[in-house]
Every structure is written in structure tokens, then in C-alpha cells.
Amino acid sequence: GPLWVQALANGGAFVVVVDRRTWFGGIEQWGENILGIYQGMIQNPGVDKQRVFLFASSAETQYLSELLSTQSGLWKGVMLLNPSVLLDLSKLPPTQSIPKCLISLGALEGRNEQLKRYKAEAINHGMPVEYLAHEGATHWLQAKPAVRERTDAMLHFVLEN
């Protein structure tokens, strides 16, 4: 898997990756799959359900946003990798806790101003947001410095907070 999966596992985190046969095949059940895994995972006494982080990549971010509209209180934090959409802050449930958010994407996508505005709006909704726009990278991070920067940010986000 990606460098960050192994790095988080080596740091003591349980890492679960939902795999699909094809990128878009079954993506509509993303939220159901995540909740099923979550329910099974929290049965393990070694899992602290107060420290569960959720990540989504690219097109999955739409489904993460939908899941948070009803289940935001389950997650300590969410990570959006190369998001196709940002979380719809207006749909966050007011009665549940709001997770913190890490966004990581390539700077060449040209979304820096959008992310600055989003971060300011998120603060008004009670969601702390960190974002990284990796220099020289597009939608898919391939350059080693960008991959290392993302991995370091994810390690800090999950293991040090």
C-alpha cells in the first residue's frame, strides 16, 4: 500500500483500507462499508473508539461528506486526499462532535485560494482544518518529496493529536 499506510501501522495505529475491484465499482456503498468496518473494528478491545480517524481519496470524498452529515461524532479526525469535493459543512449534525480535518492535494490543481476560504468557513462551523498543497504535484502524488510530506502530515495528524 501507500507509504503512509505502513508508516501509520508502524506507529501503532490500526489501518483498515476498503478495497474495491475497480475504482468506481461499488463506490456508492462506501459509507455502508465504512460503518460496517467501524462496527466490527470497535469490538476489538485494542481499538480506542475515541481515536478513530477516517480517510477518503478523490471521488470517495463525496461519500465521506455524506457519511459525516449523519455520523460526524464517530471520528476524531478525517483526512481528504486529493478531494474531488470538500465536506459540506452546512450538513454537519449540530448535536454531534465535529472531527478535525486534514486535506492533502497537489498544488498544481490550483485550489489554494479555495482551501483558504474553506478553512476560514470550517472554523465558523467548529471544524479545525489543516491543508497541504504539495508543490509540483497534481491530483496523484508521485514525487517522493510530496509523498513524504503527506506521510509526515498524516503521522502527525493521527499519532500526535
Backbone bond lengths (Angstrom), bond angles and torsions (degrees), N, CA, C in turn:
res aa  C-N    CA-C-N  psi(-1)  N-CA   C-N-CA  omega(-1)  CA-C   N-CA-C  phi
1 G - - - 1.436 - - 1.520 111.30 -
2 P 1.304 117.40 -178.80 1.460 120.97 178.58 1.530 111.46 -59.61
3 L 1.303 115.99 157.21 1.462 122.53 -179.00 1.522 111.37 -53.32
4 W 1.333 118.12 -40.40 1.454 120.09 -175.78 1.524 112.27 -66.73
5 V 1.325 118.85 -29.82 1.469 120.84 178.81 1.523 109.07 -62.35
6 Q 1.323 116.23 -50.76 1.464 120.25 -179.97 1.522 111.38 -65.48
7 A 1.327 117.78 -39.28 1.463 121.18 -179.50 1.529 110.90 -63.10
8 L 1.333 118.17 -44.03 1.464 120.60 178.65 1.526 110.95 -65.69
9 A 1.323 116.73 -41.71 1.467 120.01 178.52 1.527 110.31 -62.69
10 N 1.320 117.23 -41.96 1.468 120.55 178.23 1.519 111.54 -64.73
11 G 1.343 117.17 -27.22 1.456 121.67 178.47 1.519 113.36 -80.48
12 G 1.322 117.47 -1.64 1.455 120.83 177.69 1.508 115.07 103.33
13 A 1.321 117.96 2.56 1.460 120.89 179.91 1.529 110.02 -85.98
14 F 1.322 116.07 146.12 1.454 120.80 169.01 1.530 105.26 -81.17
15 V 1.320 117.43 128.75 1.459 121.03 179.76 1.521 108.01 -120.49
16 V 1.321 116.12 122.54 1.459 121.81 178.31 1.521 107.14 -119.46
17 V 1.314 116.51 126.68 1.456 121.66 178.79 1.525 107.54 -116.14
18 V 1.324 116.78 124.37 1.462 121.05 176.07 1.518 106.73 -83.62
19 D 1.315 115.66 120.16 1.460 121.00 -178.47 1.529 108.62 -106.52
20 R 1.307 115.17 141.11 1.462 120.95 175.75 1.522 107.96 -120.58
21 R 1.321 116.55 155.93 1.465 119.97 -179.55 1.522 111.53 -61.00
22 T 1.319 116.29 -39.78 1.463 120.86 176.77 1.515 107.36 -129.75
23 W 1.317 116.51 165.17 1.457 119.37 -176.76 1.517 111.53 -58.65
24 F 1.329 118.27 -46.40 1.459 119.67 -176.61 1.523 113.47 -98.07
25 G 1.313 119.03 -15.92 1.462 120.84 179.62 1.513 111.99 -64.04
26 G 1.315 117.58 115.09 1.456 121.69 178.62 1.513 115.18 86.37
27 I 1.315 117.23 4.17 1.469 118.98 -177.61 1.531 111.36 -64.14
28 E 1.316 117.37 -25.10 1.470 120.41 -179.77 1.526 111.93 -63.96
29 Q 1.324 117.46 -23.87 1.469 121.78 178.75 1.527 111.74 -94.76
30 W 1.318 117.90 15.85 1.454 121.59 -175.97 1.528 111.34 -54.52
31 G 1.310 117.75 -50.80 1.465 121.59 -178.67 1.523 112.33 -61.61
32 E 1.332 117.22 -44.08 1.463 121.03 177.48 1.523 110.72 -60.53
33 N 1.330 115.98 -44.10 1.463 120.01 179.66 1.519 111.12 -61.71
34 I 1.317 116.62 -43.66 1.461 120.62 -179.58 1.524 110.77 -63.27
35 L 1.330 117.06 -46.26 1.470 119.34 -179.42 1.524 111.43 -64.67
36 G 1.333 117.84 -36.48 1.462 121.02 176.33 1.513 111.60 -62.88
37 I 1.328 116.01 -45.20 1.466 120.19 178.05 1.524 110.12 -64.20
38 Y 1.328 116.76 -43.04 1.464 120.92 -179.94 1.531 110.22 -58.32
39 Q 1.339 117.13 -48.12 1.463 120.48 -178.17 1.527 111.49 -61.17
40 G 1.326 117.03 -38.90 1.460 119.77 177.01 1.520 112.12 -71.15
41 M 1.312 116.36 -40.45 1.454 121.85 -176.01 1.525 112.30 -64.86
42 I 1.330 117.33 -40.73 1.469 119.10 -176.25 1.525 112.36 -72.17
43 Q 1.329 117.48 -7.32 1.467 120.59 174.32 1.521 110.81 -73.84
44 N 1.328 116.98 -20.09 1.456 121.83 178.70 1.527 108.07 -75.22
45 P 1.333 118.33 121.81 1.465 119.98 -178.59 1.529 113.65 -62.88
46 G 1.317 117.95 -16.78 1.458 120.85 178.82 1.517 113.81 -81.88
47 V 1.318 116.72 -6.44 1.464 121.07 -179.29 1.524 109.55 -97.82
48 D 1.312 116.10 122.23 1.464 122.06 175.57 1.525 107.69 -87.24
49 K 1.325 116.95 105.30 1.464 119.31 -174.91 1.534 112.78 -69.81
50 Q 1.314 117.51 -5.44 1.463 120.92 173.35 1.530 111.59 -84.35
51 R 1.349 116.62 -6.14 1.468 121.07 -176.17 1.529 111.64 -129.13
52 V 1.326 117.11 42.88 1.457 120.98 179.50 1.529 108.43 -97.22
53 F 1.320 115.19 128.07 1.462 122.62 179.26 1.521 108.64 -110.75
54 L 1.298 115.56 148.35 1.460 122.10 -177.65 1.515 109.07 -123.73
55 F 1.317 117.15 138.40 1.459 119.04 175.43 1.517 109.84 -129.52
56 A 1.310 114.10 153.97 1.462 121.82 174.66 1.519 107.52 -143.61
57 S 1.311 114.82 150.55 1.454 120.67 -178.12 1.524 110.14 -124.19
58 S 1.313 115.73 136.14 1.458 123.78 172.24 1.535 111.68 52.85
59 A 1.322 117.42 -118.77 1.470 121.07 -175.46 1.524 113.04 -64.00
60 E 1.330 117.99 -22.26 1.464 120.86 178.63 1.524 112.18 -64.96
61 T 1.321 117.45 -22.40 1.465 119.70 -175.83 1.526 111.94 -63.28
62 Q 1.313 118.35 -27.21 1.467 120.56 174.80 1.524 110.02 -61.65
63 Y 1.314 116.38 -42.45 1.459 121.05 -177.78 1.531 111.65 -75.68
64 L 1.313 117.20 -30.84 1.462 120.33 173.49 1.526 109.23 -63.77
65 S 1.311 116.98 -43.10 1.462 120.89 178.69 1.529 110.45 -60.21
66 E 1.329 116.88 -43.16 1.465 120.74 178.35 1.526 110.90 -63.42
67 L 1.325 117.33 -42.18 1.462 121.40 179.21 1.528 111.26 -63.18
68 L 1.312 117.34 -41.60 1.467 120.11 179.89 1.523 112.47 -66.14
69 S 1.321 117.61 -22.97 1.469 119.02 -179.68 1.527 111.61 -65.50
70 T 1.335 117.12 -17.63 1.467 119.82 177.32 1.522 113.07 -124.39
71 Q 1.324 117.92 -20.06 1.462 120.99 -172.16 1.523 112.89 -129.52
72 S 1.312 118.82 41.64 1.466 119.58 -177.01 1.524 112.06 -70.64
73 G 1.314 118.12 -27.07 1.457 121.44 -175.16 1.521 115.53 -72.60
74 L 1.322 117.68 -9.79 1.461 120.24 -179.03 1.527 112.99 -78.59
75 W 1.318 117.09 -19.25 1.461 120.81 -167.12 1.516 112.23 -113.61
76 K 1.315 115.43 134.68 1.472 120.56 173.17 1.527 109.17 -73.31
77 G 1.319 116.13 -35.22 1.451 120.87 179.82 1.510 111.42 -159.02
78 V 1.322 114.86 159.72 1.463 121.58 175.77 1.520 108.70 -127.78
79 M 1.326 115.08 145.43 1.461 121.06 178.74 1.520 108.52 -123.14
80 L 1.311 115.36 127.35 1.462 121.82 178.08 1.518 107.86 -109.26
81 L 1.320 116.63 114.30 1.453 121.58 -179.80 1.524 108.36 -103.16
82 N 1.317 117.01 119.37 1.461 122.52 -178.61 1.536 110.81 49.79
83 P 1.338 117.54 54.40 1.469 119.26 -172.13 1.520 113.20 -65.40
84 S 1.332 115.06 136.78 1.459 119.76 172.49 1.526 109.22 -80.93
85 V 1.338 116.30 -28.99 1.461 121.78 174.21 1.527 107.91 -136.76
86 L 1.308 115.98 154.85 1.461 121.08 173.61 1.521 108.30 -96.02
87 L 1.308 116.87 159.85 1.457 121.16 -178.34 1.519 110.36 -59.87
88 D 1.326 115.98 137.81 1.461 120.95 176.79 1.523 107.39 -81.26
89 L 1.309 115.67 97.98 1.464 121.41 -174.68 1.522 112.56 -64.57
90 S 1.324 117.81 -27.55 1.463 120.62 -178.76 1.523 112.00 -68.66
91 K 1.333 117.85 -16.88 1.463 120.84 -178.05 1.520 113.57 -99.42
92 L 1.341 117.62 2.56 1.462 119.09 178.70 1.525 109.23 -66.00
93 P 1.328 117.86 132.82 1.466 119.84 -178.08 1.530 111.51 -68.32
94 P 1.317 117.37 127.00 1.466 120.21 -176.62 1.523 113.67 -69.00
95 T 1.326 118.18 -17.34 1.454 121.17 -176.64 1.522 113.52 -92.80
96 Q 1.338 117.67 -4.14 1.459 120.78 -178.76 1.522 109.87 -113.66
97 S 1.332 114.65 158.12 1.461 118.16 176.24 1.523 109.52 -67.35
98 I 1.328 114.85 153.52 1.459 121.81 -177.70 1.528 108.01 -106.59
99 P 1.331 117.79 125.38 1.465 119.11 179.77 1.516 111.65 -75.27
100 K 1.322 115.65 158.68 1.458 119.47 171.71 1.525 107.43 -78.51
101 C 1.329 115.98 164.64 1.459 120.22 -172.17 1.528 111.10 -136.50
102 L 1.330 115.73 136.05 1.461 123.09 172.39 1.516 107.84 -118.52
103 I 1.328 116.24 127.50 1.464 121.89 177.73 1.520 107.81 -116.37
104 S 1.323 116.42 130.46 1.461 122.04 179.83 1.523 108.47 -132.13
105 L 1.332 115.63 124.28 1.465 120.40 179.90 1.516 110.66 -154.37
106 G 1.307 115.68 168.49 1.455 120.88 179.33 1.518 111.41 -76.69
107 A 1.328 116.70 135.78 1.473 121.38 -179.43 1.522 111.62 -63.38
108 L 1.332 117.32 -28.17 1.462 120.18 -178.49 1.529 113.13 -70.77
109 E 1.320 116.80 -5.12 1.471 119.66 173.69 1.526 110.76 -74.69
110 G 1.333 117.14 -14.82 1.464 121.04 175.04 1.524 114.84 69.89
111 R 1.316 118.25 37.12 1.468 121.06 -175.94 1.528 112.85 -112.07
112 N 1.316 118.25 15.24 1.458 121.42 -175.25 1.528 112.45 -58.56
113 E 1.318 117.89 -46.53 1.472 120.53 -179.86 1.526 111.06 -65.22
114 Q 1.321 117.30 -39.58 1.459 121.47 176.91 1.528 110.30 -60.01
115 L 1.338 116.75 -42.46 1.463 120.69 -178.95 1.521 112.35 -69.12
116 K 1.320 117.84 -35.27 1.471 120.42 175.74 1.526 110.32 -61.95
117 R 1.332 116.36 -45.04 1.475 120.06 178.80 1.532 110.78 -65.49
118 Y 1.316 115.94 -41.38 1.457 120.98 -179.23 1.532 111.07 -62.74
119 K 1.321 116.18 -43.52 1.465 120.67 179.11 1.530 110.32 -59.32
120 A 1.321 117.38 -43.87 1.472 121.02 178.85 1.526 110.84 -64.46
121 E 1.325 117.45 -41.67 1.464 121.12 178.83 1.530 110.32 -66.09
122 A 1.329 116.75 -40.09 1.464 121.02 -178.57 1.521 111.44 -61.99
123 I 1.321 116.88 -38.43 1.461 120.50 178.41 1.527 110.07 -59.41
124 N 1.325 117.05 -38.80 1.474 121.07 178.16 1.524 112.36 -65.61
125 H 1.333 117.30 -21.66 1.464 121.80 177.49 1.521 112.24 -97.73
126 G 1.330 117.18 4.35 1.452 121.12 178.20 1.517 114.61 82.50
127 M 1.339 117.04 16.99 1.458 120.42 179.95 1.521 109.96 -110.94
128 P 1.335 117.53 110.37 1.458 119.07 174.58 1.531 109.71 -69.77
129 V 1.325 116.33 133.71 1.464 121.86 -178.18 1.522 109.87 -126.72
130 E 1.318 115.56 131.30 1.461 122.71 169.13 1.522 105.46 -114.09
131 Y 1.329 116.92 142.71 1.455 117.41 173.93 1.513 110.71 -140.39
132 L 1.334 113.50 149.90 1.456 122.51 177.78 1.514 108.14 -126.76
133 A 1.312 115.86 125.42 1.460 121.43 171.84 1.526 105.54 -108.51
134 H 1.309 116.65 104.45 1.461 122.95 -172.71 1.529 110.97 -75.04
135 E 1.316 115.65 120.24 1.471 122.09 -177.87 1.526 111.45 -59.11
136 G 1.331 114.88 138.13 1.463 121.25 175.62 1.511 114.63 73.30
137 A 1.331 117.41 7.51 1.463 120.52 -177.23 1.522 110.56 -111.74
138 T 1.330 114.87 150.06 1.458 121.61 175.56 1.528 108.42 -104.02
139 H 1.324 117.15 -149.94 1.460 121.39 -177.72 1.530 111.64 -61.35
140 W 1.309 118.13 -37.02 1.459 121.48 179.72 1.515 108.92 -108.09
141 L 1.305 117.03 118.38 1.460 120.77 179.21 1.518 109.69 -73.16
142 Q 1.325 115.51 124.11 1.456 119.65 178.00 1.516 112.24 -125.82
143 A 1.313 117.26 -29.49 1.462 120.40 -178.60 1.526 109.89 -69.29
144 K 1.317 116.45 136.08 1.460 121.04 -176.87 1.528 113.48 -57.01
145 P 1.344 120.03 -40.48 1.477 117.95 178.88 1.536 112.42 -61.68
146 A 1.325 117.87 -39.59 1.470 120.65 179.66 1.517 110.85 -68.35
147 V 1.318 117.32 -41.09 1.466 121.26 178.68 1.530 109.99 -63.43
148 R 1.319 117.25 -42.75 1.468 121.66 179.06 1.531 110.44 -65.35
149 E 1.331 116.99 -42.34 1.460 121.09 179.15 1.528 110.48 -61.55
150 R 1.344 117.12 -44.14 1.470 120.55 178.26 1.528 109.95 -62.63
151 T 1.315 117.23 -45.85 1.462 121.08 -178.97 1.521 110.84 -60.36
152 D 1.322 117.63 -45.85 1.462 121.06 178.45 1.525 111.50 -60.95
153 A 1.334 116.88 -41.92 1.470 120.64 -179.88 1.531 110.56 -65.18
154 M 1.321 117.36 -40.16 1.462 120.65 179.71 1.524 111.06 -68.06
155 L 1.315 116.77 -40.68 1.460 120.11 177.02 1.527 110.52 -60.01
156 H 1.314 116.84 -47.05 1.465 120.44 178.14 1.527 110.73 -61.60
157 F 1.312 117.19 -45.98 1.456 123.49 -176.80 1.535 111.49 -59.51
158 V 1.322 116.87 -42.62 1.464 121.08 -175.87 1.520 112.53 -89.35
159 L 1.311 117.94 -46.41 1.460 119.83 -169.37 1.521 114.15 -90.33
160 E 1.326 118.11 -21.95 1.454 119.44 -175.95 1.523 113.70 -108.37
161 N 1.289 118.30 0.73 1.465 121.04 179.24 1.507 110.84 -113.92
